[in-house]
């Protein structure tokens, strides 16, 4: 296993909430750090990178919503996407709050 589960409870894991860290401090670190971690693990800007491929799909989907359904639909899509990410990160925050462990040679 790699990524989050290999690094859970360490300072390298963006999805582990630090002790005394508020959710509002955790959220941007978890979202941006999680994306950055996935990007690196998937091979970055390689054409074979699933993260790159799905990012392109999301941009195309967002453009389709905006141009086919209008700015109101696009705004509502952005709101629901933000709520969905926030719910996911709230679960991560609760499940991993304050976890701390030492790393070993295997993770």
MOZIZI-V425660 format. One record per residue. N is the residue number from 1. RES is the residue in one small letter. SS is DSSP state (hx for helix, st for strand, lp for the rest). OMEGA is omega in whole degrees, -180 to 180 (999 if undefined). Layout:
n = {N;N}
res = {RES;RES}
ss = {SS;SS}
omega = {OMEGA;OMEGA}
This chain:
n = {1;2;3;4;5;6;7;8;9;10;11;12;13;14;15;16;17;18;19;20;21;22;23;24;25;26;27;28;29;30;31;32;33;34;35;36;37;38;39;40;41;42;43;44;45;46;47;48;49;50;51;52;53;54;55;56;57;58;59;60;61;62;63;64;65;66;67;68;69;70;71;72;73;74;75;76;77;78;79;80;81;82;83;84;85;86;87;88;89;90;91;92;93;94;95;96;97;98;99;100;101;102;103;104;105;106;107}
res = {x;x;x;x;x;x;x;x;x;x;x;x;x;x;x;x;x;x;x;x;x;x;x;x;x;x;x;x;x;x;x;x;x;x;x;x;x;x;x;x;x;x;x;x;x;x;x;x;x;x;x;x;x;x;x;x;x;x;x;x;x;x;x;x;x;x;x;x;x;x;x;x;x;x;x;x;x;x;x;x;x;x;x;x;x;x;x;x;x;x;x;x;x;x;x;x;x;x;x;x;x;x;x;x;x;x;x}
ss = {lp;lp;lp;hx;hx;hx;hx;lp;lp;lp;lp;lp;lp;lp;lp;lp;lp;lp;lp;lp;lp;lp;hx;hx;hx;hx;hx;hx;hx;hx;hx;hx;hx;hx;hx;hx;hx;hx;hx;hx;hx;lp;lp;lp;lp;lp;lp;lp;lp;hx;hx;hx;hx;hx;hx;hx;hx;hx;hx;hx;hx;hx;hx;hx;hx;hx;hx;hx;hx;lp;hx;hx;hx;hx;hx;hx;hx;hx;hx;hx;hx;hx;hx;hx;hx;hx;hx;hx;hx;hx;hx;hx;hx;hx;hx;hx;lp;lp;lp;lp;lp;lp;lp;lp;lp;lp;lp}
omega = {179;178;-173;-174;176;-174;-175;179;178;178;178;-176;180;-178;176;179;179;176;-179;177;178;178;-178;173;-177;-171;-178;179;-179;-177;-178;179;178;178;-180;179;179;179;-179;-179;-178;177;175;-173;177;179;180;-178;178;179;177;-179;-179;175;177;178;180;178;178;178;179;178;179;178;-177;-173;179;-174;175;-176;179;178;178;178;178;177;178;179;-178;178;178;178;-179;179;-180;178;178;-178;175;176;177;-180;-178;-177;-173;-176;173;178;179;177;176;177;176;-180;-179;179;999}
